[in-house]
């Protein structure tokens, strides 16, 4: 791999790392909102979003780990 494509690959992995951080923040916020919410329907919706966010985090994490050297 030449130097230029290697730099692009590193930038892509850094961007993916940023996405990982955003997914983690989203998860933490949803957890907080679940604790604050009073309406059970809203809590259920937030819990479903939290579960989806956890799944996204896992997928991004696994992708990032598989591409680190």
C-alpha positions in Angstrom: 0.0 0.0 0.0 1.4 3.4 -1.0 1.8 6.2 1.5 -1.2 8.2 0.2 -3.6 5.3 0.5 -2.2 4.5 3.9 -3.0 8.0 5.0 -6.5 7.7 3.7 -6.9 4.5 5.6 -5.7 6.0 8.8 -8.1 9.0 8.4 -11.0 6.6 7.7 -10.2 4.7 10.9 -10.0 7.9 12.9 -13.4 8.9 11.5 -14.8 5.5 12.5 -13.3 6.0 16.0 -15.2 9.3 16.2 -18.4 7.5 15.2 -17.7 5.0 18.0 -17.5 7.9 20.5 -20.8 9.3 19.2 -22.5 6.0 19.6 -21.2 5.7 23.2 -22.4 9.2 24.0 -25.8 8.4 22.5 -26.1 5.3 24.6 -25.2 7.2 27.8 -27.7 9.9 27.1 -30.5 7.4 26.4 -29.7 5.7 29.7 -30.1 9.0 31.5 -33.3 9.8 29.7 -34.8 6.5 30.6 -34.1 7.3 34.3 -35.8 10.7 33.9 -38.8 9.7 31.8 -42.1 9.1 33.6 -44.2 7.8 30.7 -43.9 4.0 30.3 -44.4 4.2 26.5 -41.6 6.8 26.3 -39.4 4.6 28.5 -40.0 1.6 26.2 -39.1 3.7 23.1 -35.9 5.0 24.7 -35.0 1.4 25.8 -35.4 0.2 22.2 -33.3 3.0 21.0 -30.7 2.3 23.6 -30.6 -1.4 22.5 -30.2 -0.4 18.9 -27.4 2.0 19.8 -25.6 -0.7 21.8 -25.8 -2.9 18.7 -24.4 -0.1 16.5 -21.6 0.5 19.0 -20.7 -3.2 18.9 -20.7 -3.3 15.1 -18.5 -0.2 14.8 -16.2 -1.5 17.6 -15.8 -4.8 15.9 -15.1 -3.2 12.5 -12.5 -0.9 14.1 -10.8 -3.7 15.9 -10.6 -5.9 12.8 -8.8 -3.1 10.9 -6.2 -2.1 13.5 -2.7 -3.4 13.0 
